[in-house]
Every structure is written in structure tokens, then in C-alpha cells.
Amino acid sequence: MKLTKDFYTRPNVVQIAQELLGKYIYTSVDGMLTGGMIVETEAYSGENDRACHAHMNRRTARTEIMYHEGGVAYVYLVYGIYNLFNIITNTEGKADAVLVRAIEPEIGTEEMLLRRNMPLIKPNLTAGPGVLSIALGINRKHYGEDLTGNTIWVEDKGITIPEESIIAVPRIGIDYAGDDALLPWRFYVKNSKWVSKK
């Protein structure tokens, strides 16, 4: 069952980041279906979170989509090479986002290997937000994509990750955020080999 707008527009981005674990993300790009189970996420809050791109109500061409109603894609470039895929949550004007960091591949693995230029399936195929986007064919042309559409979407297959199997730790690569860098807002599935390495 495809997640609807109601899932994304709820106010608690930390809760949504946890609930996305065990959900399945799919892309249909160039006629190829690829996807898998989300095993790692990070929450970013538009209010009082210095790690968030929209902190202090920053509105730029890049962050504008963050202020839209939840359920759309925010894709941005880091290091000049990697596109990172984020899910915008909350209501219009709130600028909350969940970074999807890793999936366990389920479908379209041959296509993922081609996109990643890899001969064999290994965890680093989709472990880490930059390589995840490459594997799923996500780039900046998907900025603002409606996640209830048929290009990028998330499905609930009835899997609930038990609380004791969700590890909560500080987010990665946000040392500039001061105390907010210490918030335990990175979530991953315990013992999953598909989780990115810090």
C-alpha cells in the first residue's frame, strides 16, 4: 500500500523518521523499477535545529521546497557529486525533512549494479545517501517530485520494526550544528548489514 499525504504531513519529524524504517521505497526511472526496504534515516527539523538547511527560516532556491506541504522530494547536491534524497514532512511552512540514508535492495538489483558500476551485490550498493540515490536513479530533476505519484514513492508492506531493534544515534557530518549535532536523530535497523558506515 502506497503511503498517502497523511503519513507525511504529521507534525513529528522524529517519529516519521523512525516509522519510515521497514517501509519500502521505489523509483520508476527510465522504465526501470528499483527499490528496497528503508533501513536508515535522519530527521531534520525546520524549527530549532541548526543542522537543518532551513534553520532560521532560510529560504533560498535550494530550500524553497522544504516549505511545501509534506510528501514531496527534496534533492540536493553535496561535495559536487552526490545527490541526497530527502522526504519533506509536516504542513506547509514548517520545513521538516527526513534524509533517507540506506535501503536493503529488493527489486531491480541488476539495474542498481549498472548504475553503480558494480559487478556484485555488496552492502555499499545502497548504504549511504549518495550511493543510494545513484542506485535508485534519483537526481536533482526529482526535486519537488510528488511522493504519492508514480516516479518515487514509499509503500507500507505491514512490517513494523520493533522499538528495541531501532538504534538512535547522532546524525552524520553536521559538526557545524553545535549542540544540535548531538541530537540522537539518526535511526537505523539493528544488525542490518545494509546500514551505512560512519
N, C-alpha and C positions, 0 to 999 in steps of 0.2 A: 504493500500500500504506500503510495507516494505521500510524503509529508505535505500538509497544506499550509497556507499562510498562517493559520492559528498557531502552529508549532513555533514559528519563527518570531511572531510579534509579541510574545510574552516578555515581561519586564526583566527577568533574572537571567543575565547572560551566562553567569557561572553555572547555574542549573542546566541551561540549554547545552553548554559545552560538555557537561557530564552526560546528559541524555543522548547526545549525538554518538557517544561510544556505543558500538553494537549496531548502529544504523548503517545502511549501505548507500554509498554514493555512486552514481552512474553518470557517464557522459556519452553522448552520441555526437561524435565529431567526424566529419568526412565519411559518414555512413558506417562508422565503426563503433560498436558498443563496448565500452570498457568500464570496469568498476570493481568495488570490493567493500569490505567492512571497515568502517572508521575505527581505528584503534588508538588515536592520539589527537588531542585538540588543545587549544589555548583560548582563554577568554580575555577579551579586551572591553573595557567599559568607557563610554564616552564621558562619563562624569567621574571625576576624582581618580583618574588612572593615568599617570604620566607616561605610561608605555603606549597609550592609545594614540593613533595618528590624529584623532580629533580632539585631543586634550586641549582645554581652554577654548573650546568652540572653534578650533581652527577649521576654516572652510577654504579649501583650495580645489583646483580642478581635480586633483587626485582624490581628496577625501569627500568630495561632494556626495557620492553615492552612499556614504556612511550615514547620511542624514535622512535617507529614504526609509520608507516602511520596510520592516524586516522581510526576509525571503528573497533577497537579491544577492548577486555575487559582487564582491569587492576584490579585484585582482590588481596587484601592484608589483613593480619590479624592484628587486634588491640586488646589490652588487653588479648591476648592469647586465645580469644574465638570467636570474631566476624569477619566474612569476609565482607569487604566493596567492593561494586561493582562500578567501575568507567568506563566511556567511554573515550577512548583516541581519541583526536581530532587533527586537523592540519596535516601538512605534516611531512614526516619522519625527525627526528632530533629535533622536536620542543617541545615535552614532555608536551603538554597541556592535561588536563583531566577534565571531569565533574563527580562529585560524585552524584549518584542517591540516594536521601535520603528518599523518601517516594512515595508510589503509593496508588491510590484508587482501591481496588480489583475489578476485573471484571469477571474473569473466573478462575475456579479451586480452588474456595474458600475452598471446603471440604479438598482438598489436603493441602492447606496452613495451615488450622487449625490443621491438623495432624502433619505437620512438626513443627509447633509452639507449639504443645501440648496444644492447647486452645479449650475450649468447644464451645465458641460462638464468632461470628464476632464482634470485637471491633476495634476502630481505631489503637490501638497499635499492631494489627496483622501485619501491614506493614508500620507503621510510625516510621522511624528511620532506618539508613542504615544497621545496624547489623541485626535487625529482618527482614528487607526487604529481605536480602539475604537468610536467613533461609526459609522464606515463599516461595521464588521463587526457592529454591533448588540450589542456586549459592554458590560455594566454590572455593578453590584455584585451583582445577583441571580445572576450566574455565579461568584461567589466560591465556591471549593471544587469547581467543576464538574470531573467526571472527563474528562480529555482523551483517553480511549480510547473515549468514548461517541459519541453522535450529535448533540451540540449544538455543541461546539467540538472540533476535532481537527486533527492535523497529518499530512500524507502525504509519503512519500518517493516521488518520481517518477523516481528514478535520476539526479538532477542532482547533480554534485559541483562545488562552486566551488573552482577550483584555489587553492592556498595564495597564489600571487603576486597573486591577484585579491581577497584578503581584506585589508582595511585595518584595522589595530588602533590605536585612539587612546583617550585618556582619556574616561571617561563624562561625561555632561552634567548640570549642575545639582546637583552634590553637593559644592560647595566646603566645606561643613561637615566633610567627612570627612578633613581634614588630608592627610597623605601618601597615604592611600588614594585620594584624588581623582585622583592622578596615574597610578594603575594603568591600563595600556592594555587595558581590558576592554570597550570598545565596539567592535563589529565591524560592518563594512559591506562590501557588494559594490562594488568599484572601478568607477567610471564609471556606476553606476546612477543614473538621474535621479530615482528614487523614494526615495532616502535623505533623511532629514530634514536640514534646515539647522541648524547650531548656533546 
